[in-house]
């Protein structure tokens, strides 16, 4: 079973698709590939070989724009493929400061001082 990209985009309220997403490889997540069968190990090795390995200590989080999730169901012998778009957002700050950090400039006409925004 599959879906066309135009069907997926038309079903989304806000789709985020731009060229910068595809300039870096995705973060590959393999689930349920630890079984001892040789064909499962071969599949895991094939998917790992498709994308470069990421060094966890040296990777820039801002360069990761996509996540590829592959899940193997051993009972039904099906492989589930999901491709996510990832966005880094600041957490634990006020809404005004978050907009400034994301380079979205809020409407300052209602405010008397910048401290009202923060």
C-alpha positions as CSV (number, residue, x, y, z in Angstrom):
1,X,0.0,0.0,0.0
2,X,1.3,3.5,-0.8
3,X,0.1,7.1,-1.2
4,X,1.1,9.6,-3.8
5,X,2.9,12.8,-2.6
6,X,0.2,15.1,-4.0
7,X,-2.4,13.2,-1.9
8,X,-0.4,13.5,1.2
9,X,0.3,17.3,0.7
10,X,-3.4,18.0,-0.1
11,X,-4.4,16.2,3.2
12,X,-2.1,18.3,5.3
13,X,-3.2,21.7,6.8
14,X,0.4,23.1,6.8
15,X,2.9,21.2,4.8
16,X,6.6,22.0,5.3
17,X,8.5,21.0,2.2
18,X,11.6,22.8,1.0
19,X,14.9,22.1,-0.6
20,X,16.9,22.4,2.6
21,X,15.3,19.3,4.0
22,X,16.9,17.1,1.4
23,X,20.4,18.6,1.6
24,X,21.3,16.4,4.6
25,X,20.7,12.7,5.1
26,X,17.8,11.7,7.4
27,X,18.1,10.3,10.9
28,X,17.5,6.6,10.5
29,X,15.6,4.7,13.2
30,X,15.3,1.0,12.9
31,X,12.7,-0.8,15.1
32,X,12.5,-4.6,15.7
33,X,15.5,-5.4,13.5
34,X,17.4,-7.2,16.3
35,X,16.0,-10.7,15.5
36,X,18.5,-13.4,14.8
37,X,17.3,-14.4,11.3
38,X,19.8,-13.7,8.6
39,X,17.3,-12.0,6.2
40,X,16.4,-9.4,8.9
41,X,20.1,-8.6,9.6
42,X,20.5,-8.3,5.8
43,X,17.6,-5.8,5.6
44,X,19.0,-3.8,8.5
45,X,22.4,-3.7,6.9
46,X,21.0,-2.6,3.6
47,X,19.0,0.3,5.1
48,X,22.0,1.4,7.2
49,X,24.2,1.3,4.1
50,X,21.8,3.6,2.2
51,X,22.5,6.5,4.6
52,X,25.8,7.7,6.2
53,X,26.4,7.0,9.8
54,X,25.9,9.9,12.2
55,X,28.4,10.7,14.9
56,X,26.2,11.5,18.0
57,X,28.9,13.6,19.6
58,X,29.6,15.8,16.6
59,X,26.3,16.0,14.8
60,X,24.7,19.5,14.4
61,X,21.1,19.3,15.5
62,X,20.1,22.1,13.1
63,X,21.2,20.0,10.2
64,X,18.8,17.1,11.0
65,X,15.6,18.0,9.1
66,X,14.1,14.5,8.5
67,X,13.7,11.3,10.3
68,X,13.2,7.9,8.6
69,X,11.4,5.3,10.8
70,X,11.5,1.7,9.6
71,X,9.6,-0.9,11.7
72,X,9.6,-4.6,11.1
73,X,6.6,-6.6,12.3
74,X,7.8,-10.2,12.8
75,X,4.3,-11.7,13.0
76,X,3.0,-10.4,9.7
77,X,6.4,-10.1,8.1
78,X,5.6,-6.5,7.0
79,X,7.9,-3.5,6.9
80,X,6.5,-0.2,7.8
81,X,8.2,2.9,6.4
82,X,7.5,6.4,7.8
83,X,9.2,9.6,6.8
84,X,8.9,12.6,9.1
85,X,9.9,16.2,8.9
86,X,11.7,17.5,12.0
87,X,11.8,21.0,13.2
88,X,13.9,22.3,16.2
89,X,11.9,24.7,18.4
90,X,12.9,26.3,21.7
91,X,11.0,25.0,24.7
92,X,10.4,26.6,28.1
93,X,10.5,30.3,26.9
94,X,7.7,32.8,26.5
95,X,5.8,33.0,23.2
96,X,7.4,36.4,22.3
97,X,10.9,35.2,22.9
98,X,10.3,32.0,21.0
99,X,9.1,34.0,17.9
100,X,12.3,36.1,18.1
101,X,14.5,32.9,18.4
102,X,12.7,31.4,15.4
103,X,13.2,34.7,13.4
104,X,9.5,35.4,13.2
105,X,9.1,39.0,14.2
106,X,5.9,39.7,16.3
107,X,3.7,42.7,16.1
108,X,5.2,45.3,18.4
109,X,2.6,48.0,17.8
110,X,0.6,47.1,20.9
111,X,3.5,47.2,23.3
112,X,5.0,50.1,25.1
113,X,8.4,48.5,25.7
114,X,10.4,45.4,24.5
115,X,10.2,44.1,28.1
116,X,6.4,43.7,27.6
117,X,7.2,41.2,24.9
118,X,9.7,39.2,27.0
